[in-house]
Amino acid sequence: MTFSLAARCPRTGQFAVAVTSSSPAVAARCAFARAGVGAVTTQNITDPRLGPALLTALAAGLDAESALARVLEAASFPACRQLTLVDSAGRTAAWSGEKTLGVHAQALASDAVSAGNLLANPGVPQAVLAAFAATDPALELGSRVITAMQAGLEAGGEAGPIRSAGLIVVDREAWPLADLRVDWHGEPLAELAALWDVWAPQMRDYVTRALNPEGAPSYGVPGDE
């Protein structure tokens, strides 16, 4: 049981992936993003190798559809996989193999793609995309993606209760601007939103600390990580 959103912000060039599932630690297996390259999900009967493979294909210059075709050609058991991706130009692609579990669906738009399996109803991915499109593009991409995922849950979400959720946001550096995970919780999306509210105001300070420690707001504070 999984539904997800991979998205690009044309204003900032950031990419984000959010995913939720009934299984524990879903983001550790299913969510992938690379700064300047794209965002990817690999879900259903998950093969985590496909996430890096799709990003490598995008980094080689392929567009979303071509990258998907290349990776599927070499993938094992493609009928069991569900994949989504958005490339550096905002083009999107998705795949749901014939053995995708339960009620499943996918929805694609410029800069955003959503898919799910074992859903409460097939309209969930479209509800995610509609909510994402309705968000203010001036907001942080992480905020927009979390809002859209919450709308997917309100539209029915998965056929059973969700237990884990995660969010990755990449910006300009090789490491994520945000990498937040709720690995087992009764209300993981609500908990993820709460984590985002804690992290978002300070996330750029950690980038500054990495690139220019002497210019970071917290530099020299005793006990600071």
C-alpha positions in Angstrom: 0.0 0.0 0.0 1.8 3.1 -1.2 1.1 6.5 -2.8 3.6 9.1 -3.7 4.4 12.4 -5.3 7.5 13.4 -7.3 7.7 17.1 -8.1 9.8 19.9 -9.5 9.6 23.6 -8.6 10.3 25.7 -11.8 10.9 28.7 -9.7 13.8 27.3 -7.7 14.8 24.2 -9.6 14.3 22.1 -6.5 13.0 18.5 -6.7 11.0 16.7 -4.0 9.6 13.2 -3.4 7.1 12.3 -0.8 5.8 8.8 -0.2 3.7 7.0 2.4 2.9 3.3 3.0 1.4 0.8 5.4 4.9 -0.8 5.6 7.7 0.6 7.8 10.5 2.9 6.6 9.0 3.4 3.1 11.2 6.4 2.2 14.4 4.3 2.7 13.4 2.1 -0.2 11.1 4.1 -2.5 12.2 7.8 -2.7 15.1 9.2 -4.7 16.2 12.6 -5.9 19.3 14.3 -7.2 20.0 18.0 -7.4 19.8 19.3 -11.0 18.7 15.9 -12.3 15.3 14.8 -11.1 13.1 13.0 -8.7 12.0 9.3 -8.8 9.9 6.8 -6.9 10.1 3.0 -7.1 7.2 1.3 -5.4 4.7 -1.6 -5.4 6.9 -4.7 -5.1 9.9 -2.4 -4.7 13.2 -2.8 -6.3 15.3 0.0 -4.7 18.0 -0.4 -7.4 15.7 1.2 -9.9 15.7 4.6 -8.2 19.4 5.3 -8.7 19.2 3.7 -12.2 16.5 6.1 -13.3 18.5 9.1 -11.9 21.6 8.0 -13.7 19.7 7.7 -16.9 18.3 11.3 -16.4 21.8 12.6 -15.6 23.0 11.1 -18.9 20.7 13.5 -20.7 17.6 11.3 -21.3 14.2 12.8 -20.8 11.7 11.2 -18.4 10.1 8.9 -20.9 13.4 7.8 -22.5 15.0 7.2 -19.0 12.0 5.1 -18.0 12.1 3.0 -21.2 15.8 2.4 -20.8 15.6 1.2 -17.2 12.5 -1.0 -17.8 14.3 -2.7 -20.6 17.0 -3.8 -18.2 14.9 -4.3 -15.1 14.1 -7.6 -13.6 10.4 -8.4 -13.1 9.1 -5.1 -14.6 5.5 -6.3 -14.4 5.8 -6.1 -10.6 7.1 -2.5 -10.5 5.5 0.9 -10.2 7.8 3.8 -11.1 7.4 7.6 -11.4 9.9 10.3 -12.4 10.2 14.0 -13.2 13.2 15.3 -15.1 15.1 18.6 -15.1 12.7 20.2 -17.6 9.6 19.1 -15.6 8.7 16.3 -18.0 7.1 13.3 -16.2 6.7 9.6 -16.8 5.1 6.7 -14.9 4.9 2.9 -15.1 2.5 0.5 -13.5 3.3 -3.1 -14.4 0.5 -5.6 -15.0 1.2 -7.1 -11.6 0.8 -3.9 -9.7 -1.2 -4.7 -6.5 -4.8 -3.9 -5.9 -6.5 -0.7 -7.0 -3.7 1.3 -8.6 -3.5 4.5 -10.6 -1.1 7.2 -11.8 -1.6 10.8 -12.7 0.8 13.0 -14.6 1.2 16.7 -15.2 4.0 19.1 -16.0 6.4 19.2 -13.0 4.5 16.6 -10.9 3.6 12.9 -11.0 1.7 10.8 -8.5 1.0 7.0 -8.4 -0.3 4.5 -5.9 -1.1 0.9 -5.4 -3.6 -0.9 -3.0 -5.5 2.4 -3.0 -8.8 3.1 -1.4 -9.9 4.4 -4.9 -8.3 5.1 -8.2 -8.8 8.9 -7.8 -6.1 9.4 -5.1 -3.2 10.2 -7.4 -5.3 12.8 -9.3 -6.3 14.3 -6.0 -2.7 14.6 -5.0 -1.8 16.4 -8.3 -4.9 18.7 -8.1 -3.9 19.8 -4.6 -0.3 20.3 -5.6 -1.4 22.5 -8.5 -3.5 24.5 -6.2 -0.7 25.4 -3.8 1.1 28.7 -3.9 4.2 28.3 -6.1 6.0 30.9 -3.9 5.9 28.5 -1.0 8.7 26.0 -0.2 8.4 22.9 -2.4 8.5 20.7 0.7 5.4 22.5 2.1 3.6 22.2 -1.2 4.3 18.4 -1.5 3.2 17.7 2.1 -0.1 19.6 1.5 -0.7 17.6 -1.7 0.0 14.3 0.1 -2.4 15.2 2.9 -5.0 15.8 0.2 -4.4 12.3 -1.1 -5.0 10.9 2.3 -8.2 12.9 2.6 -9.3 11.6 -0.8 -9.1 8.1 0.5 -5.5 7.3 0.6 -4.6 3.6 0.8 -7.0 0.7 1.3 -5.7 0.3 4.9 -4.0 2.5 7.4 -0.7 4.2 6.6 2.2 3.7 9.0 5.3 5.4 7.5 6.1 8.5 5.4 9.0 10.4 4.1 10.1 13.5 2.3 13.3 14.3 0.3 14.0 17.8 -1.1 17.1 18.5 -3.1 18.3 22.0 -4.2 21.8 22.8 -5.4 24.1 20.7 -3.3 24.9 17.0 -3.6 23.1 16.3 -0.3 19.4 16.8 0.4 18.1 20.1 1.6 15.6 18.0 3.6 15.5 14.3 4.3 12.7 13.6 6.8 11.3 10.2 7.7 8.6 8.8 9.9 9.3 5.1 9.9 6.4 3.8 12.1 3.6 5.9 13.4 -0.2 6.0 13.7 -0.4 9.2 11.8 2.8 9.4 9.8 1.8 12.2 7.4 0.7 14.5 10.3 4.0 13.6 12.0 5.9 14.3 8.8 4.3 17.7 8.5 5.3 18.5 12.1 8.9 17.5 11.4 8.9 19.8 8.4 7.6 22.7 10.5 10.6 22.2 12.8 13.2 21.7 10.0 12.2 24.2 7.3 13.1 27.4 9.2 16.6 26.2 9.8 17.4 23.9 6.9 19.4 26.5 4.9 21.5 27.3 8.0 22.9 23.8 7.8 23.8 24.3 4.2 25.6 27.5 5.2 27.4 25.7 8.0 28.7 23.1 5.5 29.9 25.6 2.9 31.0 28.5 5.1 31.1 27.6 8.8 32.2 31.0 9.9 29.2 32.6 8.3 26.7 30.2 9.8 24.3 31.7 12.4 25.0 28.9 14.9 28.8 28.7 14.4 30.7 28.3 17.7 27.6 27.6 19.9 28.6 25.1 22.6 27.0 21.7 22.0 25.9 22.6 18.5 26.0 19.6 16.1 
